[in-house]
Amino acid sequence: MAVTAPLNDDATIRRILLETRRIAVVGASDRPSRPSFGVTGFLVGRGFDVTPVNPTLDGRPVQGVASVATLEEAAPLDMVDVFRRSAEAGQVVDEAIRLGARTVWLQLGVIDRAAAERARAAGVEVVMDRCPVIEWRRLGLPLGA
């Protein structure tokens, strides 16, 4: 099944950001210099129920939230925000599908069209090559939690 509808239209992104509650951040980092650290903090600050996912963190907190080693430990979830290389994204997308995520969000520079097609075919919404923080601000969504 080919992806025919836009993956990144403003109405879809706005709805996803406003309706999502539980987000797993795959590839989260506890290092302040990493983009995933800032995005996790932004999402926590907006009142999302965020679970950082990174097996190397060994449960250490990211932005005040305990991390988990696997995506399965973060379930149930609404959205999976993927901070992984494009070559590794498909595996995360497939797991998100299996776990029943409603949305897969592939971060800036993370592009896997085949994985996006699989997700869409399974009824999962996809945003690709975008950052939720940038989109939140660009769309003028409320800054308070």
N, C-alpha and C positions, 0 to 999 in steps of 0.2 A: 504494500500500500504506500503510495507516494504521499509526502506531506504537501497538501494543496493550500490549506489556510495559512495565513501569516503566523509565524511563531512569535513575533514581537510587536503586535499592534498595541497601541496605547490603551484601548478599552480593556483588552484582555489583561495586560500588565496591571492596570489600575485595580481591576476586580480581584485578581490574584492577591495583590498586596493588601487590599482591604478586607478580604474574606479569610485569608490564611491565619491560623493561630499557632500550630505546632510546626516548627522548622528544625530539621536536622542539617547542620553545617558540616559536610563531609570534607575533611582536609583542614579542619579548624586548627589554629595554632595559638599557643600561649605566648608567642613572641610579639610584642607591640609593633614591630616593624613589618609584620606580615599583613597583607590585605584582609585575610580571613579573620584576623583578630579585630580589626576595625569594623568589619561588616557584622561580626557577631555582637560586638558592643552596641552598634546602631540598632540591630534587631531587638536585642534585650531592652534597650532604652525605649523602644516603641511599644513595649509590652508583649512582644511575642514570647511564646514558650519555646525557647531555643535549647537544643541539645548539640553541643560540639561533639563531633565524631573524629577520633584520631587514635589508632592503636598505640602510638608511641607516647601519648600523654599519660597513660597509666592512671586515668581517673582524675588527673590534676584539673583544676578549674580554668576556664577561659572566660574572661569578663564576669567572674563571679558565679559561673554555672559549671557544675561538675561535668567533665567529659566522659564519654563512653568509648569503648574500643571498636564497636561494630555498629553498622546502621540498624541491624536488627534490634540492638539494645535501645535504640532511640524510638522505636515504634511503640504505639501508633503515631503516625505523623501525617501532616497535610502536605508539606513541601520538603523536598530534598534540595539543598543549595550545594552545588558541586564545585569545590576548589581542588580539582585534580587535573592532571594533564589530559588533553583531548584523547590520547591513546588509552587512557585508563577510565575515561568517563562512561563508556558503554557498560562496563561491569557494574558501576554504581547505578546507572539507569536501570539495568535489568533487575538489580536487587530492589530498587525503589518500586518498580512495577510489581514484583513478587510480594512486597510488603504492603501494597495497597495505597501508596502515596497518590495524592490527587494531582500534584504538580512536581515537575523536575525543572530546576533552574540551573542552567549551566552558566558559570561566571564568565566574565570578560576573557576572551581568548580561548575559551573551552568550546570547541565545535566538534560535534559528532552527529552528522546528519542521519546515519543509519540508526543510531541509538534513538534519536528524536523520532524517527519513523516508527520504530518498535513501540516507543512510549505512546505516541499518538494512536497507533493501531490498538493498543490496550486501553485506550480511553484516558490516558494521563496527559494533562496539559504540559506544554514545553515552552520555556523561555530560554533562548540560547544566545551566548555571547553578550550578555548584559549583566549589570550589577544592580541588585535591589536598592542599594543606597543611592546610587546615581539616578535610578528610575524614580524612586520615592521623591527625591528633590526636584527632578525635572518635571514631574507631573503635579507638583505643588501639593502633595498630600500632607496631612496635618503632622506637625513635628512632635506634638505631645503624645504621651503613652495612652 
